[in-house]
Amino acid sequence: MTKGQTAKVNMYIAVLLFFARYEETLAAFLQLVSEITDFTGSYNDLQLEIGKQKLKISGVVGTKETALETAIKLLVRSARKARVWAVKSGNETLAAQFDVQISTFNDMTQSVVLNSLTTINAALHNNIASLTDYRVLAADVTAITNAIDVATDSIGTPKQAITTRAVATDQIAIEIMACDAALELIDDLLIPEYEDSNHVMVHEYHLSRAISSLGSHATGLKATVTNSEGALLETALVTIVEVSRSTETDINGIGLISRIKPGTYHVTCTLEGYVAFETIIDFVLGKMHVLAVVMVSL
């Protein structure tokens, strides 16, 4: 992909995180929820095309919905829900194992993908009794197993892989246009509906829609700091304690710290006249953590 396309994908990820954060708030606006669902579908289609473009020469090929893509989609759907259980249970090993996206498998050869899917699916199977409340069922594991079996017999030739990557490169531009069109509809619904009643949320949405120049593998923090009335706070000091990295918020109340090592760190925010804020964040490789800080006056 081009640098511009990569920056757009990073923006889409930030928007998806925003939608997840405000899911309950937006749930009553059914048409908006429908448009968000359409955007999510377009984003997933984009990820599939990105995966095709990055296929190794020995990669899997076929139509848009290849057997391996189906196996990956089924696995990721269950693994993400299982990750929530693992985090809540304090099982860091399983939380890391279940922390997968479709793009996780982009740079893997076919054999590595199949082995990874099999390993993660086995972990789902071994913990299925604990996952029922998280909507991961035995039938889901069986469906993933069947999809992996079918994918094993769906391996293409190097020439086919090269052709698939070339077609995917053109298709990526088309899918990005679809994502942009979906977001424009969401803009027209979300912003005028909530800009007066929930201006903090709308401000955060604008921030998520900004296209960042950071690379796709940047790990860090984007903090937006406001007071209890929703006013943006400038010069608040945001610190990631264990790595000794700090930044002051700008006129838009934004503090950005990038390119840190993944890990679990204490994050603080201080400003004269306000109660100090502190939280703990698990920073994941390649992800910018979006944090909304509300400072309370002394």
BELPETA-V260280 format. One record per pair of residues at least 12 apart in sequence whose C-alpha atoms are under 7 Angstrom apart, sorted by the first residue. I is the first residue (numbers start at 1). GAP is how many residues later the second one is. If there is no record, write none. Layout:
i=I gap=GAP
i=I gap=GAP
This chain:
i=6 gap=210
i=7 gap=204
i=7 gap=205
i=7 gap=206
i=8 gap=203
i=10 gap=206
i=11 gap=197
i=11 gap=198
i=11 gap=199
i=11 gap=200
i=11 gap=201
i=14 gap=194
i=15 gap=193
i=15 gap=194
i=18 gap=187
i=18 gap=190
i=32 gap=154
i=32 gap=157
i=35 gap=147
i=35 gap=151
i=36 gap=150
i=38 gap=144
i=39 gap=140
i=39 gap=143
i=39 gap=144
i=42 gap=133
i=42 gap=136
i=42 gap=137
i=43 gap=136
i=45 gap=130
i=46 gap=126
i=46 gap=129
i=46 gap=130
i=47 gap=55
i=47 gap=56
i=49 gap=119
i=49 gap=122
i=49 gap=123
i=50 gap=118
i=50 gap=122
i=51 gap=52
i=51 gap=55
i=52 gap=112
i=52 gap=113
i=52 gap=116
i=53 gap=112
i=53 gap=113
i=53 gap=115
i=53 gap=116
i=54 gap=52
i=54 gap=53
i=54 gap=111
i=55 gap=51
i=55 gap=52
i=55 gap=106
i=55 gap=110
i=56 gap=53
i=57 gap=101
i=57 gap=104
i=57 gap=105
i=58 gap=51
i=58 gap=99
i=58 gap=100
i=58 gap=103
i=59 gap=50
i=59 gap=51
i=59 gap=97
i=59 gap=102
i=60 gap=50
i=60 gap=94
i=60 gap=95
i=60 gap=96
i=60 gap=101
i=61 gap=94
i=61 gap=95
i=61 gap=99
i=61 gap=100
i=61 gap=103
i=67 gap=80
i=67 gap=83
i=67 gap=84
i=67 gap=87
i=68 gap=80
i=68 gap=83
i=70 gap=77
i=71 gap=73
i=71 gap=76
i=71 gap=77
i=72 gap=30
i=73 gap=29
i=74 gap=70
i=75 gap=42
i=75 gap=46
i=75 gap=69
i=76 gap=24
i=76 gap=25
i=76 gap=26
i=78 gap=58
i=79 gap=19
i=80 gap=18
i=80 gap=19
i=80 gap=20
i=81 gap=53
i=82 gap=16
i=82 gap=49
i=82 gap=52
i=83 gap=12
i=83 gap=15
i=83 gap=16
i=85 gap=46
i=97 gap=23
i=98 gap=22
i=114 gap=34
i=121 gap=20
i=124 gap=17
i=125 gap=16
i=200 gap=30
i=216 gap=70
i=217 gap=69
i=217 gap=70
i=218 gap=40
i=218 gap=41
i=218 gap=68
i=218 gap=69
i=218 gap=70
i=219 gap=39
i=219 gap=40
i=219 gap=41
i=219 gap=42
i=219 gap=43
i=219 gap=65
i=219 gap=66
i=219 gap=67
i=219 gap=68
i=219 gap=69
i=220 gap=37
i=220 gap=38
i=220 gap=39
i=220 gap=40
i=220 gap=67
i=220 gap=68
i=220 gap=69
i=221 gap=35
i=221 gap=36
i=221 gap=37
i=221 gap=67
i=221 gap=68
i=221 gap=69
i=222 gap=32
i=222 gap=33
i=222 gap=34
i=222 gap=35
i=222 gap=66
i=222 gap=67
i=222 gap=68
i=222 gap=69
i=223 gap=31
i=223 gap=32
i=223 gap=33
i=223 gap=67
i=223 gap=68
i=223 gap=69
i=223 gap=70
i=224 gap=29
i=224 gap=30
i=224 gap=31
i=224 gap=67
i=224 gap=68
i=224 gap=69
i=225 gap=28
i=225 gap=29
i=225 gap=67
i=225 gap=68
i=225 gap=69
i=226 gap=27
i=226 gap=67
i=226 gap=68
i=226 gap=69
i=227 gap=67
i=227 gap=68
i=227 gap=69
i=228 gap=66
i=228 gap=67
i=228 gap=68
i=232 gap=20
i=232 gap=21
i=233 gap=20
i=234 gap=15
i=234 gap=16
i=234 gap=17
i=234 gap=18
i=234 gap=19
i=235 gap=13
i=235 gap=14
i=235 gap=15
i=236 gap=12
i=236 gap=13
i=236 gap=33
i=236 gap=34
i=236 gap=35
i=237 gap=12
i=237 gap=32
i=237 gap=33
i=237 gap=34
i=238 gap=17
i=238 gap=30
i=238 gap=31
i=238 gap=32
i=239 gap=28
i=239 gap=29
i=239 gap=30
i=240 gap=25
i=240 gap=26
i=240 gap=27
i=240 gap=28
i=241 gap=24
i=241 gap=25
i=241 gap=26
i=242 gap=23
i=242 gap=24
i=262 gap=21
i=262 gap=22
i=262 gap=23
i=263 gap=19
i=263 gap=20
i=263 gap=21
i=264 gap=16
i=264 gap=17
i=264 gap=18
i=264 gap=19
i=265 gap=15
i=265 gap=16
i=265 gap=17
i=266 gap=12
i=266 gap=13
i=266 gap=14
i=266 gap=15
i=267 gap=12
i=267 gap=13
i=273 gap=24
i=273 gap=25
i=274 gap=21
i=274 gap=22
i=274 gap=23
i=274 gap=24
i=275 gap=20
i=275 gap=21
i=275 gap=22
i=275 gap=23
i=277 gap=18
